[in-house]
Amino acid sequence: MTYVLRRVAATLPVMAVVAILVFLLIHLSSGDPAALIAGDTATAEDIARLRGVLGLDQPLWSQFLLWIGRLSGGDLGTSIFTGVPVASLLAQRLEPTLSIALLTMTLAVLISVPLGVLAAHKAGSWVDRLVMIFAVLAFSTPVFLVGYLFIYGFAIKLGWLPVQGYVSLGKGFWPWLSHLILPCVNLSLVYIALLTRMTRATVLDVLHEDYIRTARAKGLGVVAVLGHAVRNAAIPIVTTVGVGIAFLIGGVVVSETVFAIPGVGRLVIDSVQRHDYPVIQSVLLLSAGMYVLINLLIDLSYRLFDPRIRA
């Protein structure tokens, strides 16, 4: 418990620095939301009046303290453009984004770990080379390019899957899944490549250890030996999965844009174009918090795999 409390306490200064940086980067960037809202025909007096209404005429330190005060009470603020609370906007867009993220990482783990283990077991063979060629191509090809190719091939030419959009899970499993297959497969390719290469490298190192030779000498089968190797190579693999989940946020933005999915990623793009400060600040802060939380969970998970840490 002491270890957990120390790790949690260490995240607090990180989040404080992130909050300051997010606020300064957003408010010091070019562009005036009041001018965008007022329109091209607005006078300078109209814009100044609107800035006063929105609270943008106050000093930065005053705006920052007000923002932190609202955050401490669980209030993410209100969108400048829509007048809707940011929490409500995020709740409306959360299901598509979570659906893409969970399906993408599930698909990536289920495919990459067996591929990496197979490549390590067949190291130096044509199977290993084929897996590595696939990994290099999947990792180096831009996500948006593969997405457009998927749309053209599977949606437009073959008509097997929808071109774009999103259907809620409440309206049926297949309509929901059919709209997510292309974006999730598209986004998962990068993570499949990354996890496959990491799994191959770590499992290959373990397969050269003395205890693996001993297990083989005792007559253990291939499946048992590989399972033993994967358990001992779990820490780097788990770390890569966790980092992949954290970096998945940026990939979701691209996929939601390409496939016109109304998720949090699209909300961020729209908010950046409008200079909607409260929405951008909240999303960036929550994303950073998620990244810190994932790294914390990775640190805590080491205790499950490494007996030296448990001791």
C-alpha positions, 0 to 999 in steps of 0.5 A: 500500500505504501508503494502505491501511495508513493506512486500516486503522490508522484503523479500530482506534481506532474499533473500540476505542471501539465495543467499550467502548460496546457493553459498557457499554450492554449491562451498564448496561441494566436486567434481570438474566439470572440472575433470568430463568434462575432463574425466578420461584420462585427466592430472592435467594440462588439468584439471587446464587449463579447470578450468581457462577457466570455471573461477573456479580458481578464488577466491570464493569472485570474483566468487560470485561477478561475479554471483551477477553481472550477476543476477542483469542484469537478466543473470542466467549464462551458463551451464558448461556442455552444454554451453547453457544459464541456462534461456534457459534450464529452459524454456525448462523444465518449462512446465512439472514441472508447469503442474505437480505442478498446476494439483497436487495442484488443485486436492489436494484442490478439494478433500481435502477441501470437505473431511475435511469438511465432516469429521468435520461435521461427527466428531466421526462417521465411516465417520470421522474415514475412512477419517482420516485413509485414510489421515494417510496412504496417508501421511505416504506412501513414494511417490516413492513407491506409484508411482511404484505401480501406474506404475505397476498397471495402466500402466503395468498390465492394460495398461490404462495409459502411463508408463512414459514420457511427451507430450506437451499440444500443441500436444493434451489435452488427450495425455498431460493429460494421461501422467500427471494423474499418477504422479499428483495423486501420488504426490497429495496424501500427500497434500490431506492428509495434507489439509484434516487433517488441514481442518477438525481440523479448521472447527471442531473448528469453528463449536463449536463457538457461532455464528455457534450455533446461525446460526443453531438456526435460521434454516439455513441448513447444507450446509449454516452453513458449508459454513459459517464455511469454510469461517471463517476457511479459514486462516489456510487452505490458509496457509497450501495450500501456504506451500504445494505449496512451499514444492511441489518443492521437491515432483516434483523432486521425481515424475519426477524421478519416471515417467521419466518426463523431467522437472526442477526436472530432470534437477536438478538431472542431474546438481547435478551429474555433479556439474553444478554450474550455473544450481544448483545455479539458480534453488535453488535461484529461488526455494527460491524466489518462497518460499518467494513469496508464503509466501508473498502472504499468508501474503497479503491474510490474509487481505482478510479473517480477517477484523481485518487486513483490519481495 
